[in-house]
Amino acid sequence: MNIAERYLKKQLFSSEFMRSFLEEKVKLDLEYQLEGLKKDIKSRKSRDELIKKVDSIEQYVMSA
């Protein structure tokens, strides 16, 4: 096992590292979902489909 692998394994047990990792994951997930919403708006999806997507994003935010 090289130094980088040992360092990463050690970091995985750090609560600060895990918190930062999860925060970045949430940010990326939201960015992905918002890009999808933007694409749907540009392609003029139906109002109901857009509302469903917004509701989905809202549920994700509330659960994070």
Summary of the structure (lengths in Angstrom):
residues: 64
radius of gyration: 17.5
end to end distance: 34.3
largest distance: 53.6
contacts: 132
relative contact order: 0.10
helix: 86%
strand: 0%
